[in-house]
Amino acid sequence: MSPDPLDTHPARIGFIGGGNMARSLIGAQLARGASPDSIRVAEPRAEARAALTQEFGIRTFAGNADAIRDADCVLLAVKPQVMRTACATLAGPLRDAHPLIVSIAAGIRIAQLERLLGAQHAIVRCMPNTPALVGAGAAGLCANGHVDAAQHALAERILGAAGIVRWVDDEAQMDTVTALSGSGPAYFFLLVEALEDAAVELGLPRATARALAAQTCLGAGRMLAESSETAAQLRQRVTSPHGTTEAALATFEHGGLRTLVQAALTAAKQRGAAMSAELDRAG
């Protein structure tokens, strides 16, 4: 594998927020060879700052401005409802600086960040998901017109260290990305929970049902990720005529599984748009 050209010039990253998603991305950068000295985190909770320093050996700060000083990338890892407050503390320090700004807050549009921070900034809106915690994340990214080729590569490198990344040209589709992969792990956990509970009702011990359900879903996911075949083709391959799988799938179809999934993603997409509107109303 050819070396990453950015590895010769390690990016300095300032994280605003030190929660689970930030921790996953920090761990991914360090696993890729980044120096702890290249990462700073602003986190208001003293116990969380201490935990970050102990686990990763990075510098942490109570104030946002200290964390972004001389940063090549400012990564906004705060909840949507506190984005306005966070940006208010960053607009001044960023006025004469030109780092890449990456936001992983659900529902917050690039135009809103431009209003809060300044329209001159290079901004990438990103929707990662929690499997990034184990290096198996999936992130959708969308950039504004100020993001140059080097910053485009930097965003891809930072998020790609924790899983796969896919760029979205139309920001309007980011709410769909949020509904699909951002919220998707919870759908998967609900399915596994339901499989486990059903197997217990049918007589399996809880521990056995949990292990078999989890490993079955893990194996199926790997097959799909590593195969050139579609999910539909793989499903058809394991569905023998008049067999047990066909009986189960017919029950899913009769129960309206596809319609329910469509409705669920639509609800999540609409909620993402509503969160964006809430930020506007709060202003």
WOVEN-V526091 format. One record per pair of residues at least 6 apart in sequence whose C-alpha atoms are under 8 Angstrom apart, sorted by sequence separation. I is the first residue (numbers start at 1). GAP is how many residues later the second one is. If there is no record, write none. Layout:
i=[I	I]
gap=[GAP	GAP]
//
This chain:
i=[30	43	52	53	61	68	114	131	132	159	168	200	224	239	240	15	53	60	114	130	131	224	238	239	52	78	129	128	129	143	156	197	200	50	113	128	129	196	199	224	49	128	49	127	128	197	26	110	126	127	196	110	126	127	195	196	110	126	46	109	125	126	41	43	44	45	124	125	196	40	41	42	43	44	124	125	192	195	39	40	41	42	43	44	124	36	39	40	41	42	43	101	103	105	123	124	139	36	37	40	42	43	100	101	102	103	104	105	106	122	123	139	192	36	37	42	64	83	95	99	100	101	102	103	104	105	122	192	18	36	94	95	98	99	100	101	102	103	104	122	123	124	10	15	17	18	42	65	98	100	102	104	122	123	139	141	10	13	14	15	16	17	18	42	64	65	74	76	80	91	121	122	137	138	139	140	141	142	192	12	13	14	15	16	17	41	64	72	73	74	75	76	77	78	79	80	87	91	120	122	135	136	137	138	139	140	141	142	143	11	12	13	14	15	16	17	40	72	73	74	75	76	77	78	79	80	90	91	135	136	137	138	139	140	141	142	10	14	40	65	71	72	73	74	75	76	77	80	88	134	135	136	138	140	142	23	27	73	75	76	87	88	133	142	18	26	87	132	18	124	128	132	84	142	141	18	110	140	140	139	138	139	138	100	127	16	127	16	100	127	15	129	130	14	15	102	128	129	14	128	129	131	13	14	22	127	130	21	129	14	12	13	14	16	19	12	13	14	15	16	17	18	19	11	12	13	14	15	16	17	11	12	13	14	15	16	17	11	13	15	16	109	107	16	106	180	183	179	179	176	179	178	179	178	175	176	179	175	178	175	175	175	25	28	21	24	25	21	24	23	24	21	24	21	20	29	32	29	25	28	25	28	25	25	24	11	6	107	106	107	107	108	109	107	108	112	106	107	108	80	84	81	80]
gap=[6	6	6	6	6	6	6	6	6	6	6	6	6	6	6	7	7	7	7	7	7	7	7	7	8	8	8	9	9	9	9	9	9	10	10	10	10	10	10	10	11	11	12	12	12	12	13	13	13	13	13	14	14	14	14	14	15	15	16	16	16	16	17	17	17	17	17	17	17	18	18	18	18	18	18	18	18	18	19	19	19	19	19	19	19	20	20	20	20	20	20	20	20	20	20	20	20	21	21	21	21	21	21	21	21	21	21	21	21	21	21	21	21	22	22	22	22	22	22	22	22	22	22	22	22	22	22	22	23	23	23	23	23	23	23	23	23	23	23	23	23	23	24	24	24	24	24	24	24	24	24	24	24	24	24	24	25	25	25	25	25	25	25	25	25	25	25	25	25	25	25	25	25	25	25	25	25	25	25	26	26	26	26	26	26	26	26	26	26	26	26	26	26	26	26	26	26	26	26	26	26	26	26	26	26	26	26	26	26	27	27	27	27	27	27	27	27	27	27	27	27	27	27	27	27	27	27	27	27	27	27	27	27	27	27	27	28	28	28	28	28	28	28	28	28	28	28	28	28	28	28	28	28	28	28	29	29	29	29	29	29	29	29	29	30	30	30	30	31	31	31	31	32	32	33	34	34	34	37	42	43	43	44	47	47	48	50	51	51	51	52	52	52	53	53	53	53	53	54	54	54	54	55	55	55	55	55	56	56	57	58	58	58	58	58	59	59	59	59	59	59	59	59	60	60	60	60	60	60	60	61	61	61	61	61	61	61	62	62	62	62	62	68	70	72	85	85	86	87	89	89	90	90	91	93	93	93	94	94	95	97	98	107	107	108	108	108	109	109	110	110	111	111	112	113	129	129	132	133	133	134	134	136	137	138	143	148	165	166	166	167	167	167	168	168	168	169	169	171	195	195	198	199]
//
